[in-house]
Structure formats: structure tokens, C-alpha cells
Amino acid sequence: MKRGAPSFSNDQRTKILELLREAGPQGVKRETLIFERHFTQCGTRVFELQKMGYDIRSEQRGDDRYVTYVLYGEPAQEKPLPTHLPKGPDPRPGTLANSVDWFERATGKPRVVVPEKSTTDDLPLFDLAVR
């Protein structure tokens, strides 16, 4: 399964930036980007542009249902977006980071194993019902 940004994300980022530059302080409505330009992930593209160093603000204007994105500043040099590619297995021997169990990776603790024939006889809530 391929992960990461879709192939069209760079084109959308470029177009959104172009629209923001053209609009100036009037900005570009999210509604326009979604329904007219069909950029359904425009929020993600704006977030990526912000991560790259662009000062883009989301403004709620009047009773508008959707925000308006306004470009306030551009970076002298764009920052690269993180790739989010896996860095490989944890080099430390015996770490739970290499475990296939999500619980062990998330908590750093081994999963508690419940005996196959577990009863509720010893639980206080059921203590009276069993007697």
C-alpha cells in the first residue's frame, strides 16, 4: 500500500498558492476551493503550505459558513515538507518498538495474557451471585 501525499498534492498546493497571491487581502474562500476547484483536501494543502513557511491565516468572516484563507507572508526560502517515511527498525536489541503487537509498541509493555479458562468467580461484583 502506497503511503504519503497523493501525486496531485503538489499541483494543488501550487494552484492554491497562486490563487492566494492573486486574491490578496480578499483571500480565497474554502467553499470556492472545495466546490468550484474540487480541492476537497484544501485544508491539508494549506497546512502543508504553512509548514513550508507561508503565513496563511484562516479567517471566519461574517456569517460565512466556510473560512477564508488569506496569504499574509511568504518565506525567503521554502522549508521542505517531511516525508514521513519509516526510518527502519529500532537498532536497540530487544525493544518493543520492533514488536508486531500494536499494544506493545504503543505502551512499551507486554500484553497481559488472560488464561483461556478465566472465570468471574473471584470478582467482587459477581461474588454474591455465585454463592
Order of alpha helices (4+ residues) and beta strands (2+ residues): alpha-beta-alpha-beta-beta-alpha-alpha
